[in-house]
Amino acid sequence: MLLEIQSLTKRYPGSDGARPVLRDVSLSLDAGETLALTGESGSGKSTLLHLIGALDDFDAGEIRLAGQALSGLGESARAALRRDVVALVFQQFNLVPSLTVAQNLAFHARLAGRLDAAWVRELTGRLGLDGLETRWPEQLSGGQQQRVAIGRALAMRPRLLLADEPTGNLDEATSDMVLSLMLDLVEQSGAALFLVTHSERIAGRVRRRAHLSNGTIA
C-alpha cells in the first residue's frame, strides 16, 4: 500500500468556531494505481491533496505514505518526503521564472539527487518541448508551461504524483492533450497518480474514481 488515509479530519477556524473541512475520510492507493478525486468547489479536494503532500497538518486520523505516518513529522522530514517520494503539479504551473525550461525540468530531480539526463531528454521529447529548452517560462504558452510542470514532477521519478486541477487553466483541446501525456508518462514511470478535478470528463479518463462531498467520501 503506497498511500493509506484513515479516519482523517481537518478543521479550519471560523467566526463560529472550528469548521470541519474533512470528516472521517478513509482512502487508499496502491503503487502504480491512478485515482481521480471529484467534488464541488469547496468540498475539500485540494485540502486533502495538500495534507497528503505534507503541506499542512490534520486534526485527527492518520496518513501513511510509503509506510511512514505523517502525524508528528517535523518540517525537515516533510520536506524529505516531498523531495524523495511525492511530486506535485498545480493548476498555476509554479515554474521558477529565473530558470530556463531545461533548468526547470531538472530542478526537482537535482534536489533529490536523482537527475537522469536520459530520462529528462525523453520527457522533453515526449512532452513536445524539444527546441524550447533555453526559453524562459514567460515565453511559453499555458499548455507548454503545464507540460514543463508535469515533466519537472516526473523527472525525479516520484512514487506518487499529486495533481491539483492540472489542466484547469487550459482550453479543452489542450487539456485533453496534456492529460493524455501525463497519464502515459505516469504509467511509463511506474508512479501512482492522485488527481483532483471538478471535471467528470477528465475523471472519466482515470482508472479509479472517488467523490468528496461535504468533507466526506461519498
N, CA and C of each residue as an Amber inpcrd file, in Angstrom:
protein
   654
   0.8480000  -1.1920000   0.0000000   0.0000000   0.0000000   0.0000000
   0.8880000   1.2490000   0.0000000   0.7940000   2.0610000  -1.0270000
   1.6200000   3.2640000  -1.0940000   1.0390000   4.3830000  -0.2370000
  -0.2760000   4.5670000  -0.3090000  -0.9530000   5.6350000   0.4380000
  -2.1340000   5.0530000   1.1900000  -2.1910000   5.3370000   2.4840000
  -3.3260000   4.8880000   3.2930000  -3.8010000   6.0500000   4.1580000
  -5.0500000   6.4290000   3.9960000  -5.6720000   7.5100000   4.7630000
  -6.7260000   6.8860000   5.6680000  -6.6270000   7.1420000   6.9630000
  -7.5190000   6.5120000   7.9300000  -8.2210000   7.5730000   8.7730000
  -9.5540000   7.6390000   8.6480000 -10.4090000   8.4720000   9.5060000
  -9.8730000   9.8900000   9.6470000  -9.5400000  10.4970000   8.5350000
  -8.8840000  11.8030000   8.5400000  -9.8890000  12.9350000   8.7750000
  -9.5440000  13.8460000   9.6690000 -10.3640000  15.0280000   9.9310000
  -9.4800000  16.2710000   9.8960000  -9.9870000  17.3050000   9.2510000
  -9.2920000  18.5900000   9.1810000 -10.3020000  19.6960000   9.4400000
  -9.9560000  20.6050000  10.3480000 -10.8270000  21.7390000  10.6630000
 -10.0850000  23.0440000  10.4110000 -10.8510000  24.0650000  10.0130000
 -10.3190000  25.4140000   9.8950000 -11.0670000  26.3270000  10.8510000
 -10.3800000  27.2610000  11.4800000 -11.0650000  28.1610000  12.4080000
 -12.0190000  29.0910000  11.6740000 -13.1250000  29.4100000  12.3060000
 -14.1000000  30.3440000  11.7560000 -14.6710000  31.2020000  12.8620000
 -15.4890000  32.1560000  12.4830000 -16.0670000  33.0720000  13.4680000
 -16.9770000  32.3490000  14.4570000 -17.5390000  31.2210000  14.0150000
 -18.4360000  30.4520000  14.8780000 -17.7700000  29.1810000  15.4000000
 -16.4290000  29.1810000  15.4360000 -15.6910000  28.0250000  15.9240000
 -15.0430000  27.2460000  14.7940000 -14.3820000  26.1570000  15.1520000
 -13.6920000  25.3480000  14.1560000 -14.6810000  24.6860000  13.2100000
 -14.4350000  24.8360000  11.9370000 -15.3300000  24.2790000  10.9180000
 -14.6660000  23.0790000  10.2530000 -15.2930000  21.8930000  10.2790000
 -14.6770000  20.7240000   9.6380000 -14.7250000  20.8380000   8.1090000
 -13.5830000  20.6540000   7.4790000 -13.4950000  20.6210000   6.0200000
 -13.4380000  19.1850000   5.5360000 -12.7470000  18.3330000   6.2790000
 -12.7110000  16.9010000   6.0080000 -13.1750000  16.1660000   7.2590000
 -14.0370000  15.1700000   7.0600000 -14.6180000  14.4650000   8.2050000
 -14.5280000  12.9580000   8.0010000 -13.6670000  12.3270000   8.7760000
 -13.5810000  10.8650000   8.8130000 -13.3440000  10.2800000   7.4120000
 -12.3790000  10.8530000   6.6940000 -12.0640000  10.4050000   5.3310000
 -11.0900000   9.2320000   5.3850000 -11.4330000   8.1570000   4.6990000
 -10.5560000   6.9970000   4.5710000 -10.4270000   6.6380000   3.0940000
  -9.2010000   6.3630000   2.6750000  -8.9270000   6.1210000   1.2610000
  -7.5740000   5.4350000   1.1650000  -7.3600000   4.6440000   0.1260000
  -6.0610000   4.0060000  -0.0660000  -5.6980000   4.0100000  -1.5490000
  -4.3960000   3.8900000  -1.8100000  -3.9050000   3.9080000  -3.1880000
  -2.6910000   2.9920000  -3.2510000  -2.7270000   2.0440000  -4.1650000
  -1.6080000   1.1250000  -4.3390000  -0.5560000   1.7360000  -5.2580000
   0.6390000   1.2220000  -5.1870000   1.7030000   1.6470000  -6.0920000
   1.2630000   1.4290000  -7.5370000   1.4820000   2.4260000  -8.3770000
   1.1380000   2.3310000  -9.7870000  -0.3250000   2.5650000 -10.1140000
  -1.1680000   2.7650000  -9.1080000  -2.6080000   2.9650000  -9.3280000
  -2.8950000   4.4360000  -9.6260000  -3.9560000   4.6900000 -10.3870000
  -4.3650000   6.0660000 -10.6860000  -5.7710000   6.2900000 -10.1650000
  -5.9670000   7.4410000  -9.5200000  -7.2640000   7.7530000  -8.9050000
  -7.6050000   9.2180000  -9.1630000  -8.8420000   9.4710000  -9.5450000
  -9.3490000  10.8320000  -9.7000000 -10.3360000  11.1200000  -8.5820000
 -10.0960000  12.2070000  -7.8700000 -10.9970000  12.6390000  -6.8040000
 -11.8160000  13.8130000  -7.3130000 -13.1310000  13.6440000  -7.3740000
 -14.0230000  14.6970000  -7.8340000 -14.7760000  15.2940000  -6.6470000
 -15.4350000  16.4140000  -6.9260000 -16.2240000  17.0860000  -5.8960000
 -16.4250000  18.5310000  -6.2570000 -17.4580000  19.1260000  -5.7040000
 -17.7490000  20.5250000  -5.9660000 -16.6650000  21.4200000  -5.3650000
 -16.6110000  22.6550000  -5.8410000 -15.6980000  23.6380000  -5.2670000
 -16.0000000  23.8000000  -3.7760000 -14.9470000  23.7580000  -2.9560000
 -15.1200000  23.8900000  -1.5220000 -15.4140000  22.5950000  -0.7970000
 -15.4010000  21.4710000  -1.5150000 -15.7170000  20.1840000  -0.8840000
 -14.5520000  19.6150000  -0.0920000 -13.3580000  20.1780000  -0.2560000
 -12.1980000  19.7140000   0.4930000 -11.1720000  18.9630000  -0.3340000
 -11.3340000  18.9420000  -1.6640000 -10.4390000  18.1700000  -2.5330000
  -8.9810000  18.6440000  -2.4080000  -8.7790000  19.9440000  -2.5970000
  -7.4160000  20.4760000  -2.5380000  -6.8310000  20.3620000  -1.1430000
  -7.6760000  20.5300000  -0.1320000  -7.2120000  20.3660000   1.2470000
  -6.6650000  18.9630000   1.4530000  -7.3780000  17.9610000   0.9750000
  -6.9280000  16.5840000   1.1230000  -5.6100000  16.3630000   0.3940000
  -5.4870000  16.8770000  -0.8110000  -4.2400000  16.7220000  -1.5650000
  -3.0780000  17.3790000  -0.8280000  -3.3000000  18.5700000  -0.2760000
  -2.2390000  19.2530000   0.4640000  -1.8290000  18.4720000   1.7030000
  -2.7680000  17.8200000   2.3550000  -2.4420000  17.0050000   3.5270000
  -1.6120000  15.7930000   3.1240000  -1.9790000  15.1560000   2.0080000
  -1.2110000  14.0060000   1.5240000   0.2180000  14.4270000   1.1840000
   0.3590000  15.6270000   0.6210000   1.6770000  16.1360000   0.2600000
   2.4510000  16.7220000   1.4200000   1.9450000  16.5630000   2.6290000
   2.6060000  17.0550000   3.8450000   2.8250000  18.5630000   3.7950000
   1.8580000  19.2640000   3.1940000   1.9210000  20.7200000   3.1230000
   1.1260000  21.3810000   4.2440000   0.3640000  20.5870000   4.9970000
  -0.4590000  21.1230000   6.0760000  -0.6780000  20.0250000   7.1120000
  -1.1400000  20.4080000   8.2890000  -1.4060000  19.4550000   9.3670000
  -2.8870000  19.0890000   9.4050000  -3.1880000  17.8890000   9.8910000
  -4.5720000  17.4720000  10.0840000  -4.8490000  17.3690000  11.5790000
  -6.1340000  17.2830000  11.9170000  -6.5480000  17.3180000  13.3160000
  -6.7460000  15.9440000  13.9400000  -7.1330000  14.9690000  13.1460000
  -7.3540000  13.6190000  13.6680000  -7.2020000  12.6270000  12.5240000
  -7.0030000  11.3610000  12.8900000  -6.7810000  10.3380000  11.8830000
  -5.3140000  10.2060000  11.5530000  -5.0390000   9.5600000  10.4300000
  -3.6550000   9.3350000  10.0420000  -3.5190000   9.2260000   8.5290000
  -2.3790000   9.6550000   8.0340000  -1.9750000   9.4220000   6.6480000
  -0.6590000   8.6630000   6.6920000  -0.5980000   7.5390000   5.9860000
   0.6520000   6.8050000   5.8460000   1.0680000   6.8410000   4.3790000
   2.2810000   7.2790000   4.1500000   2.8090000   7.4100000   2.8000000
   4.0910000   6.5990000   2.7150000   4.0840000   5.6070000   1.8460000
   5.2280000   4.7010000   1.7160000   5.6030000   4.1260000   3.0770000
   4.5730000   3.8160000   3.8790000   4.7770000   3.1950000   5.1700000
   5.0900000   4.1400000   6.3080000   5.2150000   5.4190000   6.0280000
   5.5700000   6.3900000   7.0620000   4.3570000   7.2130000   7.4650000
   4.0880000   7.2600000   8.7760000   2.9870000   8.0690000   9.2900000
   3.3770000   9.5410000   9.2360000   2.4550000  10.3830000   8.7480000
   2.7490000  11.8070000   8.6180000   2.5170000  12.5830000   9.9000000
   1.6850000  12.0520000  10.7990000   1.4060000  12.7840000  12.0290000
   2.6980000  12.9370000  12.8380000   2.9300000  14.1540000  13.2950000
   4.0810000  14.4070000  14.1490000   5.3880000  14.6160000  13.4220000
   5.3940000  14.5250000  12.0910000   6.6390000  14.7430000  11.3650000
   7.0550000  16.2050000  11.4390000   8.3490000  16.4410000  11.6110000
   8.8750000  17.8040000  11.5590000   9.0040000  18.2810000  10.1290000
   9.3020000  19.5540000   9.9640000   9.3540000  20.1330000   8.6260000
  10.4560000  19.5130000   7.7690000  11.5860000  19.1600000   8.3570000
  12.6600000  18.5630000   7.5660000  12.2500000  17.1930000   7.0320000
  11.5290000  16.4140000   7.8420000  11.0500000  15.1090000   7.3860000
   9.9730000  15.2640000   6.3200000   9.1180000  16.2830000   6.4750000
   8.1020000  16.5540000   5.4560000   8.7580000  16.9480000   4.1310000
   9.7670000  17.8040000   4.2170000  10.4740000  18.2240000   3.0130000
  11.1530000  17.0400000   2.3380000  11.6810000  16.1160000   3.1360000
  12.3230000  14.9320000   2.5670000  11.3180000  14.0780000   1.8050000
  10.0970000  13.9470000   2.3480000   9.0500000  13.2030000   1.6370000
   8.7200000  13.8570000   0.3030000   8.5880000  15.1880000   0.3150000
   8.2660000  15.8980000  -0.9250000   9.4300000  15.8410000  -1.9130000
  10.6270000  15.6990000  -1.3980000  11.7990000  15.6260000  -2.2850000
  11.9740000  14.2310000  -2.8780000  11.6840000  13.1970000  -2.0700000
  12.0630000  11.8430000  -2.4460000  10.9110000  10.9500000  -2.8810000
   9.6860000  11.2010000  -2.3840000   8.5770000  10.2680000  -2.6090000
   7.4600000  10.8880000  -3.4380000   7.1170000  12.1390000  -3.1460000
   5.9430000  12.7920000  -3.7270000   6.3720000  13.9390000  -4.6350000
   5.6650000  14.0830000  -5.7410000   5.8190000  15.2670000  -6.5870000
   4.4390000  15.8700000  -6.8090000   4.3950000  17.1830000  -6.9830000
   3.1180000  17.8830000  -7.0910000   3.0520000  18.6950000  -8.3750000
   1.8660000  18.6880000  -8.9840000   1.5680000  19.5330000 -10.1420000
   0.3190000  20.3290000  -9.8040000   0.4030000  21.6460000  -9.9430000
  -0.7050000  22.5160000  -9.5900000  -1.2960000  23.1790000 -10.8310000
  -2.4650000  23.7570000 -10.6640000  -3.1440000  24.4590000 -11.7460000
  -2.3480000  25.6780000 -12.2160000  -1.6010000  26.2970000 -11.3000000
  -0.9110000  27.5530000 -11.6110000   0.5060000  27.3670000 -12.1370000
   0.9030000  26.1300000 -12.4460000   2.1950000  25.7890000 -13.0540000
   3.3550000  25.8990000 -12.0560000   3.5310000  27.0930000 -11.4160000
   4.5670000  27.2870000 -10.3950000   5.9730000  26.9900000 -10.9040000
   6.2550000  27.3590000 -12.1370000   7.6250000  27.2450000 -12.6350000
   8.4880000  28.3310000 -12.0100000   9.7920000  28.0750000 -11.9470000
  10.7170000  29.0770000 -11.4190000  11.0360000  30.0530000 -12.5550000
  10.6120000  31.3160000 -12.4500000  10.7430000  32.2400000 -13.5900000
  12.1780000  32.5410000 -13.9780000  13.1220000  32.3900000 -13.0620000
  14.5190000  32.6980000 -13.3530000  15.2760000  31.5090000 -13.9290000
  14.5730000  30.3850000 -14.1490000  15.1970000  29.2000000 -14.7310000
  14.6290000  28.9380000 -16.1250000  15.4640000  28.4300000 -17.0130000
  15.0090000  28.0580000 -18.3510000  14.1550000  26.7970000 -18.2790000
  13.5840000  26.4340000 -19.4220000  12.7980000  25.1980000 -19.4900000
  13.6410000  24.0070000 -19.0550000  14.8590000  23.8870000 -19.5950000
  15.7230000  22.7600000 -19.2440000  16.0470000  22.7490000 -17.7590000
  16.3110000  23.9170000 -17.2050000  16.6500000  24.0080000 -15.7830000
  15.4470000  23.6970000 -14.9010000  14.2570000  24.1400000 -15.3170000
  13.0460000  23.8010000 -14.5700000  12.7930000  22.2970000 -14.5960000
  12.9750000  21.6770000 -15.7580000  12.7430000  20.2450000 -15.8780000
  13.6450000  19.4490000 -14.9380000  14.8700000  19.8970000 -14.7610000
  15.8410000  19.1590000 -13.9480000  15.8010000  19.5390000 -12.4730000
  15.0480000  20.5650000 -12.1200000  15.1510000  21.1840000 -10.8040000
  14.9040000  20.2030000  -9.6500000  13.7410000  19.5420000  -9.6380000
  13.4030000  18.6640000  -8.5230000  14.2600000  17.4070000  -8.5080000
  14.5480000  16.8620000  -9.6910000  15.3870000  15.6700000  -9.7520000
  16.7800000  15.9580000  -9.2120000  17.2950000  17.1420000  -9.5010000
  18.6080000  17.5150000  -8.9840000  18.5780000  17.6440000  -7.4640000
  17.4990000  18.2500000  -6.9220000  17.3680000  18.3730000  -5.4730000
  17.3130000  16.9980000  -4.8040000  16.6530000  16.0470000  -5.4610000
  16.5090000  14.7020000  -4.9060000  17.7530000  13.8450000  -5.1170000
  18.7290000  14.3690000  -5.8750000  19.9230000  13.5910000  -6.1670000
  19.6660000  12.4590000  -7.1350000  18.6200000  12.5930000  -7.9720000
  18.2500000  11.5300000  -8.9030000  18.1350000  12.0590000 -10.3310000
  18.9840000  12.9730000 -10.6940000  18.9190000  13.5330000 -12.0420000
  19.4330000  12.5070000 -13.0510000  18.5530000  12.0930000 -13.9440000
  18.8640000  11.1390000 -15.0030000  18.7130000  11.8870000 -16.3250000
  19.8380000  12.2580000 -16.9130000  19.8100000  13.0990000 -18.1140000
  19.0440000  12.4240000 -19.2510000  19.1870000  11.1020000 -19.3830000
  18.4980000  10.3930000 -20.4650000  16.9730000  10.4480000 -20.2600000
  16.5210000  10.2880000 -19.0180000  15.0960000  10.3560000 -18.7250000
  14.5610000  11.7640000 -18.9570000  15.3240000  12.7890000 -18.5870000
  14.9000000  14.1690000 -18.8270000  14.8020000  14.4320000 -20.3250000
  15.7590000  13.9100000 -21.0950000  15.6900000  14.0860000 -22.5550000
  14.4580000  13.3970000 -23.1230000  14.1500000  12.2110000 -22.6080000
  12.9560000  11.5050000 -23.0880000  11.6940000  12.2880000 -22.7370000
  11.6270000  12.7930000 -21.5100000  10.4780000  13.6110000 -21.1150000
  10.3570000  14.8500000 -22.0030000  11.4690000  15.4850000 -22.2880000
  11.4640000  16.6860000 -23.1320000  10.8480000  16.3800000 -24.4910000
  11.2590000  15.2590000 -25.0780000  10.7200000  14.8880000 -26.3800000
   9.2600000  14.4820000 -26.3150000   8.9090000  13.6440000 -25.3290000
   7.5360000  13.1670000 -25.2150000   6.5580000  14.3140000 -24.9550000
   7.0280000  15.3330000 -24.2440000   6.1640000  16.4680000 -23.8990000
   6.1640000  17.5580000 -24.9760000   6.8520000  17.3040000 -26.0810000
   6.8510000  18.2760000 -27.1750000   7.5990000  19.5540000 -26.8460000
   8.6590000  19.4310000 -26.0470000   9.4090000  20.6160000 -25.6150000
  10.7630000  20.7400000 -26.3070000  11.0430000  19.8580000 -27.2460000
  12.2930000  19.9770000 -27.9940000  12.3660000  21.3410000 -28.6680000
  13.5140000  21.9910000 -28.5690000  13.7020000  23.3130000 -29.1590000
  13.3040000  24.4510000 -28.2400000  12.6890000  24.1190000 -27.1040000
  12.2580000  25.1550000 -26.1610000  13.1230000  25.1930000 -24.9030000
  14.1770000  24.3920000 -24.8780000  14.9380000  24.2050000 -23.6380000
  15.5420000  25.4910000 -23.0880000  15.8910000  26.4250000 -23.9500000
  16.5530000  27.6480000 -23.4750000  15.5700000  28.7970000 -23.2430000
  14.2910000  28.5410000 -23.4430000  13.3060000  29.6110000 -23.2280000
  12.9960000  29.7610000 -21.7480000  12.4860000  30.9470000 -21.4070000
  12.0390000  31.2320000 -20.0480000  10.5400000  30.9350000 -19.9480000
  10.0310000  30.6320000 -18.7640000   8.6060000  30.3400000 -18.6190000
   7.6910000  31.4010000 -19.2270000   8.0670000  32.6720000 -19.1060000
   7.2080000  33.7410000 -19.6230000   7.1030000  33.7210000 -21.1430000
   7.9900000  32.9840000 -21.7980000   7.9730000  32.8950000 -23.2620000
   7.1540000  31.7060000 -23.7560000   6.5050000  30.9880000 -22.8490000
   5.7520000  29.7880000 -23.2030000   4.2500000  30.0390000 -23.1130000
   3.4930000  29.2570000 -23.8690000   2.0360000  29.2620000 -23.7310000
   1.6490000  28.5370000 -22.4470000   0.3740000  28.6570000 -22.0690000
  -0.0960000  27.9680000 -20.8810000   0.0750000  26.4580000 -20.9840000
  -0.2470000  25.9080000 -22.1310000  -0.1040000  24.4680000 -22.3190000
   1.3430000  24.0200000 -22.2290000   2.2510000  24.8200000 -22.8020000
   3.6720000  24.4910000 -22.7240000   4.1740000  24.5620000 -21.2860000
   3.7360000  25.5910000 -20.5380000   4.1470000  25.7000000 -19.1410000
   3.6640000  24.5080000 -18.3220000   2.4380000  24.0600000 -18.5780000
   1.9360000  22.9240000 -17.8140000   2.6880000  21.6580000 -18.1670000
   3.0960000  21.5070000 -19.4250000   3.8930000  20.3480000 -19.8050000
   5.2490000  20.3680000 -19.1150000   5.8390000  21.5470000 -18.9790000
   7.1020000  21.6600000 -18.2400000   6.8810000  21.2690000 -16.7760000
   5.7810000  21.7330000 -16.1800000   5.4970000  21.4130000 -14.7810000
   5.3360000  19.9050000 -14.5810000   4.6700000  19.2370000 -15.5120000
   4.4980000  17.7910000 -15.4210000   5.8480000  17.0910000 -15.5890000
   6.6320000  17.5510000 -16.5550000   7.9500000  16.9660000 -16.7610000
   8.8500000  17.1480000 -15.5580000   8.8120000  18.3230000 -14.9540000
   9.6210000  18.5870000 -13.7610000   9.2510000  17.6250000 -12.6310000
   7.9370000  17.3900000 -12.4550000   7.4880000  16.4920000 -11.3980000
   7.9200000  15.0530000 -11.6600000   7.8250000  14.6040000 -12.9050000
   8.1310000  13.2140000 -13.2220000   9.6240000  12.9570000 -13.3860000
  10.4130000  14.0110000 -13.5880000  11.8530000  13.8340000 -13.8030000
  12.5220000  13.1770000 -12.6030000  12.0010000  13.4040000 -11.4110000
  12.5840000  12.8070000 -10.2060000  12.0890000  11.3880000  -9.9460000
  11.2350000  10.8770000 -10.8540000  10.6380000   9.5400000 -10.7170000
   9.9810000   9.3680000  -9.3450000   8.9670000  10.1620000  -9.0420000
   8.3020000  10.0410000  -7.7440000   7.5200000   8.7490000  -7.6600000
   7.2640000   8.3070000  -6.4400000   6.3990000   7.1520000  -6.2500000
   4.9350000   7.5580000  -6.3280000   4.6410000   8.8230000  -6.0060000
   3.2690000   9.3300000  -6.0480000   3.2650000  10.7200000  -6.6630000
   2.4530000  10.9120000  -7.6970000   2.2550000  12.2200000  -8.3020000
   0.9110000  12.7630000  -7.8500000   0.9310000  13.9270000  -7.2130000
  -0.2820000  14.6160000  -6.7900000  -0.5490000  15.7410000  -7.7750000
  -1.7280000  15.7530000  -8.3820000  -2.0560000  16.7450000  -9.4000000
  -3.3580000  17.4360000  -9.0330000  -3.3010000  18.7430000  -8.8020000
  -4.4620000  19.5270000  -8.3650000  -4.9880000  20.3540000  -9.5290000
  -6.0820000  19.8940000 -10.1380000  -6.6720000  20.5770000 -11.3050000
  -5.5810000  20.9380000 -12.3140000  -4.7690000  19.9620000 -12.7580000
  -3.5840000  20.2910000 -13.5570000  -3.8800000  20.8730000 -14.9270000
  -5.1210000  20.7230000 -15.4160000  -5.4560000  21.2970000 -16.7230000
  -6.5320000  22.3690000 -16.6000000  -6.7560000  22.8710000 -15.3910000
  -7.8420000  23.8170000 -15.1540000  -7.6870000  25.1430000 -15.8670000
  -6.4560000  25.5210000 -16.2040000  -6.2200000  26.7920000 -16.8830000
  -6.1040000  26.6630000 -18.4000000  -6.4030000  25.4680000 -18.9260000
  -6.1920000  25.2070000 -20.3450000  -7.5250000  25.0250000 -21.0640000
  -7.5310000  25.3170000 -22.3620000  -8.7310000  25.0630000 -23.1480000
  -8.9090000  23.5550000 -23.3000000 -10.0900000  23.1270000 -23.7470000
 -10.4400000  21.7080000 -23.7310000  -9.4870000  20.8690000 -24.5650000
  -9.1450000  21.3330000 -25.7710000  -8.2770000  20.5420000 -26.6410000
  -6.8850000  20.3900000 -26.0270000  -6.3300000  21.5040000 -25.5190000
  -5.0130000  21.4480000 -24.8860000  -5.0680000  20.6080000 -23.6240000
  -6.1560000  20.7340000 -22.8700000  -6.3330000  19.9500000 -21.6550000
  -6.3000000  18.4630000 -21.9510000  -7.0120000  18.0250000 -22.9760000
  -7.0440000  16.6090000 -23.3280000  -5.6610000  16.1120000 -23.7320000
  -4.9320000  16.9250000 -24.4820000  -3.5980000  16.5350000 -24.9230000
  -2.6390000  16.4190000 -23.7480000  -2.6630000  17.4100000 -22.8690000
  -1.7670000  17.4020000 -21.7120000  -2.1070000  16.2390000 -20.7790000
  -3.3980000  15.9870000 -20.5630000  -3.8080000  14.8850000 -19.6930000
  -3.3550000  13.5470000 -20.2640000  -3.5070000  13.3610000 -21.5720000
  -3.0740000  12.1120000 -22.1990000  -1.5780000  11.8910000 -22.0060000
  -0.8000000  12.9460000 -22.1910000   0.6440000  12.8440000 -21.9840000
   0.9660000  12.4860000 -20.5420000   0.2870000  13.1400000 -19.6100000
   0.5600000  12.8850000 -18.2060000   0.2410000  11.4410000 -17.8340000
  -0.9110000  10.9350000 -18.2840000  -1.2940000   9.5650000 -17.9700000
  -0.3120000   8.5670000 -18.5820000   0.1240000   8.8130000 -19.8170000
   1.0910000   7.9190000 -20.4590000   2.4120000   7.9110000 -19.7020000
   2.8750000   9.0840000 -19.3090000   4.1690000   9.1860000 -18.6370000
   4.1080000   8.6410000 -17.2190000   2.9770000   8.8240000 -16.5440000
   2.8090000   8.2360000 -15.2090000   2.9050000   6.7210000 -15.3000000
   2.2290000   6.1410000 -16.2870000   2.2850000   4.6900000 -16.4570000
   3.6990000   4.2340000 -16.7840000   4.3740000   4.9700000 -17.6590000
   5.7350000   4.6120000 -18.0410000   6.6920000   4.6770000 -16.8590000
   6.5110000   5.6610000 -15.9960000   7.4240000   5.8420000 -14.8660000
   7.1130000   4.9180000 -13.6970000   5.8950000   4.3360000 -13.6800000
   5.5070000   3.4670000 -12.5860000   4.9610000   4.1910000 -11.3760000
   4.7590000   5.5020000 -11.4960000   4.2350000   6.2780000 -10.3690000
   2.7450000   6.0360000 -10.1880000   2.2670000   6.2280000  -8.9710000
   0.8280000   6.3090000  -8.7140000   0.3920000   7.7470000  -8.9430000
  -0.8690000   7.9310000  -9.2800000  -1.3960000   9.2730000  -9.5500000
  -2.6400000   9.5160000  -8.7040000  -2.6400000  10.6430000  -7.9920000
  -3.8090000  11.1180000  -7.2470000  -4.1890000  12.4520000  -7.8810000
  -5.2570000  12.4500000  -8.6630000  -5.6610000  13.6070000  -9.4600000
  -6.9240000  14.2260000  -8.8940000  -6.8630000  15.5010000  -8.5740000
  -8.0320000  16.2490000  -8.1050000  -8.6190000  17.0210000  -9.2750000
  -9.9120000  16.8710000  -9.5020000 -10.5620000  17.5900000 -10.5940000
 -12.0430000  17.7910000 -10.2810000 -12.6090000  18.8610000 -10.8240000
 -14.0550000  19.0520000 -10.7300000 -14.7420000  18.5300000 -11.9870000
 -13.9400000  18.1030000 -12.9810000 -14.4670000  17.7210000 -14.2880000
 -14.7590000  16.2240000 -14.3630000 -16.0040000  15.8770000 -14.6110000
 -16.3670000  14.4830000 -14.7990000 -15.7130000  13.9170000 -16.0600000
 -15.5460000  14.7700000 -17.0690000 -14.9140000  14.3340000 -18.3190000
 -13.4740000  13.8970000 -18.0730000 -12.7350000  14.6870000 -17.3160000
 -11.3500000  14.3440000 -17.0150000 -11.2820000  13.1300000 -16.0990000
 -12.1460000  13.0850000 -15.0890000 -12.1450000  11.9520000 -14.1710000
 -12.4170000  10.6410000 -14.9000000 -13.2020000  10.7240000 -15.9620000
 -13.5240000   9.5300000 -16.7240000 -12.3370000   8.9320000 -17.4440000
 -11.2340000   9.6840000 -17.5370000 -10.0270000   9.1830000 -18.1880000
  -9.1450000   8.3880000 -17.2290000  -9.4550000   8.4280000 -15.9530000
  -8.6140000   7.8070000 -14.9300000  -9.2610000   6.4990000 -14.4840000
  -8.4590000   5.5150000 -14.1530000  -8.9670000   4.1630000 -13.9110000
  -9.9160000   4.0770000 -12.7200000  -9.5970000   4.7780000 -11.6450000
 -10.4030000   4.6620000 -10.4280000 -10.8770000   6.0460000 -10.0120000
 -12.0680000   6.0880000  -9.4070000 -12.6300000   7.3670000  -9.0200000
 -13.1420000   7.3310000  -7.5880000 -13.1060000   8.5020000  -6.9580000
 -13.7400000   8.7010000  -5.6450000 -14.3620000  10.0850000  -5.6810000
 -15.3890000  10.2860000  -4.8560000 -16.0980000  11.5630000  -4.8500000
 -16.1540000  12.0920000  -3.4420000 -15.8110000  13.3710000  -3.3000000
 -15.8090000  14.0430000  -1.9950000 -16.9880000  15.0030000  -1.9560000
 -17.8260000  14.8600000  -0.9450000 -18.9970000  15.7160000  -0.8050000
 -19.1380000  16.1400000   0.6500000 -19.1560000  17.4540000   0.8700000
 -19.2830000  17.9900000   2.2330000 -18.2520000  17.3940000   3.1900000
 -17.0430000  17.2010000   2.6680000 -15.9520000  16.7510000   3.5130000
 -15.8620000  15.2670000   3.7520000 -16.7270000  14.4820000   3.1080000
 -16.6800000  13.0350000   3.2780000 -16.6540000  12.3410000   1.9220000
 -16.1020000  11.1370000   1.8920000 -16.1020000  10.3480000   0.6650000
 -17.4760000   9.7410000   0.4780000 -18.1280000  10.1140000  -0.6110000
 -19.4890000   9.6260000  -0.8760000 -19.4390000   8.2450000  -1.5320000
